[in-house]
Amino acid sequence: MFVATVILLLSPKGDLAYPGAILVALGIAGAIVCAAVMKFAVLPALHTFPAFCAGIGLFYVPVGFAVAHVRKPAALSLLSGIATYLMPLLSPTNEMSYDTTQFYNAALATIVGCSVVPVALRLMPPLSPALRAKRLLALSLRDLRRVAIGTKPWTPESWEVRIFGRLAVLPDQAEPILRARLLAALSVGNQLIHLRDVASQLGVAEELNAALRSFAAGRGVIAVSRLQEIDRQLTSGSDDGEEIVRVRARARLLIVAETLVEHAPYFDEGAFA
């Protein structure tokens, strides 16, 4: 039970899972010592509920202050592990049982289970930061190409939620250029969603679809050329009361075209399938 619980809690941590598992094991060891002292040295002398509260407060109050003020993640994980597992090891009941055999049996199962977790995480290590970053960018480019060809109705909010989620889990070791490319995908996706909404209104729906099909196929140069042609078409448009919409669309076209040129190696990578 403890092996499964700790692995499920730590596995999303990536590179921090293994050191975190070691800290949890150390925290369990500390919790066992504290629980043994409290159960067999402190609690037998206490016979009322207020006294029991005062007894466990001797441990939880200092630990609580330490958790609130500590700044190092390693120390925080260690103290949190001790505070979390003390009460299950103590197992207070209305009529306390001071069975040493039962206590040390439970303590042995807990410490062995938590000591197995670092071994399991070392045998099955997480993906490297470089590979995780590459996969996140590839997934974002795939979704961006789906936005371009309109296989799924997107809203700016849903697109932002998806890319912000990937930015949040991008490894800290990722190079700045990778973060810049993910932000570029965020910007281009937003602009394309807005352009699709007004393309029919401005009479450039067919031209925009052709440009986006080129982009989805990984032909960025052709896509930029077609976007610039749409911009020229909007420039020469008549004054039909859509001037504000036209100006905003031109600004979005310019953003998309410049971003595609600036990050051409990323946006031209492969072809949409």
N, C-alpha and C positions, 0 to 999 in steps of 0.2 A: 504493500500500500504506500509506504513512504517513498520507495523508488519511483513508482508511477507518479505520485503527486509532485515530487520535486522536479522530475524530468519535464512534466507538463508545464510547470511554472517557469522553468529556466530555459527550455528549448527555444522560445521566441527571442531570447537575448542575443543570439548569434555568437560572436566572439567572446562575449562576456559570460556565456553559460558555464564554461569550464571553471574559471576562477570563482564564479558565483557558487557553483556546487561545492567547491572546497570550503568557502566561507560558511555555507550552510552546515556542512559537516562539523566545522569547528564550533559554530553556534550551538549545534545540538550537543556537542560534548560539554560546552559550558552550561547549557540548560540542564543537563543530567546532574552535573556537580551541584548547581544551585538548588535543583529540585530535591536532591538527596539530603542536602543540609537542612532545607526548610522542612521536609517531611519527617525526618527522623531526629532533628535537633530542636527545631523551633515549634512546630505545630503540636507535638505531644504535650507541651506545657500550657497550651491555650485551650479554653473550654467554652468560650462564647463566640457568637458571630462577630461582634465588634473586635474582639481580640484576634480572630482569624483575619479580618480585613486589615488590621494593623500589621499582622505578621506578613501577609503577602505584599503589603504596602512597603515594607522594608526593602523589598526587591524591586517592585514595579515602579515606585516613585523615582528612585535614582536612575533606573534604566530609561524611564520615560523622559526625564530631563536630558539624559545623554543623547537619546534618539532625536530630540527636538533641536539640540544645539550642535550635534556633530555635522561636519561638512564633507568628510571623506566618504565616498561611496562604499569602500571596503569596510570601514568601521560601522557604517550604517547598516550594511547587510548583516554583519556579525551580530550587532546588538538586536536587530529585528528578529534574527533567527532564534536568539536566546529568549527574547520576550514572547515569541510566538509559540514555542514548543514547551515552555515551562509548565503551563497549566495542563496540557494533556498528560505530561509526565507526572505532575502532582496528583491529578485525578481526585479533586476534593469531593467528598460525599457528605451527606448529612450526618452519617456516623462513620468517621474516618477509619480507614483500614491501614495499618502500618505493617503490611506484609512485605518484608524485604525481598523475598523470592519473587513475588509478583512484580515488584517495582523494577528489580534489576533484569528480569526477563523482558519486560516492556522496553526498558532502556537499551538493552542489548539489541533487540529487534530494530529499534529506531536508529541507533548509531550505525549498525551494519547496513541498514537500508540506505541511509544518507551517504555512507561511505562508498556504496556501489555506484552512486550517480556520477561522480567524477570519472570513474572507470568507463562507464557506459558512454559518457559524452566524449571521452578521449578515443574510444574505439569507433564511434560514429560522429566525427567532428562536423561542424556546420560548414556550409560552402564558404569559400574564401571571399573576402570583401570585394575583390576585383570581379569575380564571377557574379556575385549578387548584384553589383552595380550594373554590369553588362546586361543581365537579365531584366532589370528594372527599366533600363533605357530601351531595350528591344520591345518589351511589352508596351511601353508608352508610344513608341513609334508605330507599332501595329495598331493600337487604338486610334492614333492620330490619322492613320490612313483610312481607317473605318469611318472616322468623322468626315474625311474628305470625300469618300464615295457615297456617304449617306446610307450605309447599311443598317444603321441604328439611329433613331431619333435622340439627339443629345441636347441638353440645355447647358448654358454656361456654368450653372451651379453644379450639375452632376459631373461635368468635365473637371472643374476645379477640385472637387472632392477627391476624384480619382487620382489626379496628379499630385495634389498636396499629400495624400496618403503615401505615395511612393517617395516623395521628397522626405517625408518623416522617417521612413525606414531605410533611406539610402545610407550605406555605411559611412561612418565618420572618416574612414581612410580614403574615401572616394576623392579623386582629383577634382579641382575646381571646374575644369572644363566639362566634366560629367554633370555637375549640378547646373552649369550654365545651359547645357543641352536639354536637361529636363525642364528648366524654366522656359527655354525657347519653345519646347513642345507645348507647354501650358499656354503660352501667348498665342502661338499659331492656331491651336485648337479653338481658343476663345474667338479669335478673329474669323475663322472659317465658319463657326456656328452662326455668328452674327451676319456674315456675308450671305450665307444660304437663306437667311430669313428675308433679306431685302433684294436678292438677285432678281426674282420675278418682277417685283415692283419697279425695278430700274431697267428691265428688259435685257438683262445680261445673263440669264439663267443658263442658257446653252453654252455660252462662252466660259462661264465659271465652271460648269461641269467638266468641260474639256480640259481646262487648266488643272482641276483637281484630280482628274483621272491620270494626267501626266505625273502629278506629284505622287499619287498612290503607287504608280508603277516605278518610282525611284528615278524619274527623269526630271530632276530639279531645274535644269537649265531651260527646258521646254516649258515647264510650269511657270517659271518666272517670266519668260517671254510672253506667254499668254496672259498672265496677270497684268503685265505692263500694257498689253494691247487693250485689255478691259479698261484700264485707267485712262488711256487715250480716248476710248469710246465714251466714257463718262464725262471727260473734259469737254468734248464737243457736243454734249447733249443739249437739248433745247431747254429753255426756262419753263418747266412745266409744273412748278410748285414743289418740286422734290429736291430743291437745292441743298437743304441741310442733310437729307438722307444721302445725296450723292457725294457730298463732301466727306461725310463720315465713312462712306464705303470706300472712297479713294484713300483715306487715311489707313483704313484696315488693309487694303490691298498693298499699300506701301510697306506697312509693318510686316506683312507675310512675305513679300518679295525680298525685303532686306534680311529678314531672319533666315530665309531659305538660302540666300547667298552666303551669309556669315557662317552658318552651320551646315554647309553643303555636304561634308563628309558623313555627317550623321543622318540627315534627311534623305540622302541618296543611297543609303546602305540597303542593298538587296532590293527586292520588289515585293509588292503586296501580293499575298496569296490567300 
